[in-house]
Amino acid sequence: GRRIRVLRVQVIQEQTDGRRLWELYLGTGADITTDPAKAIDILDIPNDGEAATRTFLRDEGPRGERDEALSGRWLGTPPTTVHKIIVEYTEES
């Protein structure tokens, strides 16, 4: 299996749908509090806008275990419009 290392994650809301919070973490827990050590970020997505994690340098971003999932979840009411989620990462052996 491979490990992923997060470089940057961006969430874009192209239509008016209200402010949203999106949590990003490693693993398959129900939410970011399942294992706080695996938390990456909570993004505050403005109405009709975008937000991103900070950009990590190569070999410095959060790194998952072998074959570990990268998970994201909406906090509160999920959006009713389409959102784009762009994940930039590297794979490591």
Residue pairs with C-beta under 8 A, 6 or more apart in sequence:
1 66
1 67
2 66
2 67
2 91
2 92
2 93
3 63
3 64
3 65
3 66
3 68
3 91
3 92
3 93
4 63
4 64
4 68
4 70
4 89
4 90
4 91
4 92
5 56
5 58
5 59
5 61
5 62
5 63
5 64
5 89
5 90
5 91
5 92
6 40
6 53
6 56
6 61
6 62
6 63
6 70
6 87
6 88
6 89
7 55
7 56
7 58
7 61
7 88
7 89
7 90
8 52
8 53
8 54
8 55
8 56
8 88
9 24
9 40
9 41
9 43
9 52
9 53
9 72
9 85
9 86
9 87
9 88
10 50
10 51
10 52
10 53
10 84
10 85
10 86
11 22
11 43
11 45
11 50
11 51
11 52
11 83
11 84
11 85
11 86
12 50
12 83
12 84
12 85
12 86
13 20
13 45
13 46
13 47
13 48
13 49
13 50
13 79
13 81
13 83
14 48
14 81
14 82
14 83
14 84
15 48
15 81
15 82
16 47
16 48
16 81
17 47
17 48
17 79
17 80
17 81
17 83
18 47
18 79
19 44
19 45
19 46
19 47
20 45
20 74
20 75
20 76
20 78
20 79
20 83
21 42
21 43
21 44
21 45
21 74
21 75
21 76
22 42
22 43
22 45
22 72
22 73
22 74
22 75
22 85
23 31
23 32
23 39
23 41
23 42
23 43
23 72
23 73
23 75
24 32
24 39
24 40
24 41
24 42
24 43
24 53
24 70
24 71
24 72
25 31
25 32
25 34
25 35
25 38
25 39
25 40
25 70
25 71
25 72
26 38
26 40
26 62
26 64
26 65
26 68
26 69
26 70
26 71
27 34
27 35
27 38
27 64
27 68
27 69
27 71
28 69
28 71
29 35
29 38
29 71
31 73
32 39
32 42
32 73
38 62
40 53
40 62
41 53
41 54
42 75
43 51
43 52
43 53
44 51
45 51
45 83
56 62
58 90
61 89
63 92
64 70
70 87
70 89
72 85
